[in-house]
Amino acid sequence: MSIPEEKAKLRYTQAEYSVLNKGKTSWKDEIRHAIDQSQAASYEELGNDLQQNGIKIERITDKTITYRHLEEDKKVRGKKLGEDYDKGGLEIGFNRQNEQREEQARQRELEQARREKIKRDKEREKEWARFNRSTQAIRQNRERSEREERERERKARELEEQNRRAREERARQERENKHTHEKTRGFDLEL
């Protein structure tokens, strides 16, 4: 029974090692770097990103992808660059990118919903503040009216009390005058 070997994440040829040892970048590394920098979620997006870096997707088959470095006019299959650059690796990356975009979209929607809730809450607070001010003004007007009514009633009671006392005083004086008049009846009090 054989154990499958793990594929290399990056594959370098002897010529590439030689170029790297001289401190230079190989054209294959430029392709790798351009793919790594891309945020593509589809072959079309990847093709557009690579085109800006002087690289073209030459061909895509069911199993492989071939890149062309336009400046060097050289082609290379994705599997020769490494596992992440072949068709399977790219599709895993596309799926990851799509999931990330969906998550970002969900986060944006959540953030938007949160902002809208904050806005609604602030509007509700303003409405409650207006309602509170309105209610307070109504209450103050009612209390003022009630105070004024109580004051009118108090003054009316005082006036009624004064009138009652005055009536009683008049009645008392009339009784005294009547009583005095009755006592003096028949007497001539003029001297």
Contacts in CASP RR format, 6 or more apart in sequence:
PFRMAT RR
TARGET T0000
AUTHOR 0000-0000-0000
METHOD contacts of the structure
MODEL  1
MSIPEEKAKLRYTQAEYSVLNKGKTSWKDEIRHAIDQSQAASYEELGNDL
QQNGIKIERITDKTITYRHLEEDKKVRGKKLGEDYDKGGLEIGFNRQNEQ
REEQARQRELEQARREKIKRDKEREKEWARFNRSTQAIRQNRERSEREER
ERERKARELEEQNRRAREERARQERENKHTHEKTRGFDLEL
7 82 0 8 1.000
7 83 0 8 1.000
8 82 0 8 1.000
8 83 0 8 1.000
9 82 0 8 1.000
9 83 0 8 1.000
9 84 0 8 1.000
10 32 0 8 1.000
10 81 0 8 1.000
10 82 0 8 1.000
10 84 0 8 1.000
11 79 0 8 1.000
11 80 0 8 1.000
11 81 0 8 1.000
11 82 0 8 1.000
12 20 0 8 1.000
12 28 0 8 1.000
13 28 0 8 1.000
13 80 0 8 1.000
15 26 0 8 1.000
16 26 0 8 1.000
16 28 0 8 1.000
16 29 0 8 1.000
19 25 0 8 1.000
19 26 0 8 1.000
20 26 0 8 1.000
20 29 0 8 1.000
25 33 0 8 1.000
27 69 0 8 1.000
27 71 0 8 1.000
27 72 0 8 1.000
27 74 0 8 1.000
28 69 0 8 1.000
28 76 0 8 1.000
28 80 0 8 1.000
28 81 0 8 1.000
30 53 0 8 1.000
30 55 0 8 1.000
30 69 0 8 1.000
31 50 0 8 1.000
31 55 0 8 1.000
31 67 0 8 1.000
31 69 0 8 1.000
31 76 0 8 1.000
31 81 0 8 1.000
31 85 0 8 1.000
32 81 0 8 1.000
32 85 0 8 1.000
34 49 0 8 1.000
34 50 0 8 1.000
34 53 0 8 1.000
34 54 0 8 1.000
34 55 0 8 1.000
35 46 0 8 1.000
35 50 0 8 1.000
35 81 0 8 1.000
35 84 0 8 1.000
35 85 0 8 1.000
35 90 0 8 1.000
37 49 0 8 1.000
37 53 0 8 1.000
38 45 0 8 1.000
38 46 0 8 1.000
38 49 0 8 1.000
38 50 0 8 1.000
39 45 0 8 1.000
39 49 0 8 1.000
39 97 0 8 1.000
40 46 0 8 1.000
40 47 0 8 1.000
40 48 0 8 1.000
40 49 0 8 1.000
40 94 0 8 1.000
40 97 0 8 1.000
41 94 0 8 1.000
41 97 0 8 1.000
41 98 0 8 1.000
41 101 0 8 1.000
42 94 0 8 1.000
43 57 0 8 1.000
43 60 0 8 1.000
43 65 0 8 1.000
43 90 0 8 1.000
43 94 0 8 1.000
46 57 0 8 1.000
46 90 0 8 1.000
47 56 0 8 1.000
47 57 0 8 1.000
50 56 0 8 1.000
50 57 0 8 1.000
50 67 0 8 1.000
54 69 0 8 1.000
54 70 0 8 1.000
54 71 0 8 1.000
55 67 0 8 1.000
55 68 0 8 1.000
55 69 0 8 1.000
55 70 0 8 1.000
56 67 0 8 1.000
56 68 0 8 1.000
56 70 0 8 1.000
57 65 0 8 1.000
57 66 0 8 1.000
57 67 0 8 1.000
57 68 0 8 1.000
58 66 0 8 1.000
58 67 0 8 1.000
58 68 0 8 1.000
58 75 0 8 1.000
59 65 0 8 1.000
59 66 0 8 1.000
60 66 0 8 1.000
60 87 0 8 1.000
61 87 0 8 1.000
63 87 0 8 1.000
64 77 0 8 1.000
64 78 0 8 1.000
64 79 0 8 1.000
64 86 0 8 1.000
64 87 0 8 1.000
65 77 0 8 1.000
65 78 0 8 1.000
65 85 0 8 1.000
65 86 0 8 1.000
65 87 0 8 1.000
65 90 0 8 1.000
66 75 0 8 1.000
66 76 0 8 1.000
66 77 0 8 1.000
66 78 0 8 1.000
67 75 0 8 1.000
67 76 0 8 1.000
67 77 0 8 1.000
67 78 0 8 1.000
67 81 0 8 1.000
68 74 0 8 1.000
68 75 0 8 1.000
69 75 0 8 1.000
69 76 0 8 1.000
77 86 0 8 1.000
78 85 0 8 1.000
78 86 0 8 1.000
78 87 0 8 1.000
79 85 0 8 1.000
79 86 0 8 1.000
83 89 0 8 1.000
84 90 0 8 1.000
84 93 0 8 1.000
END
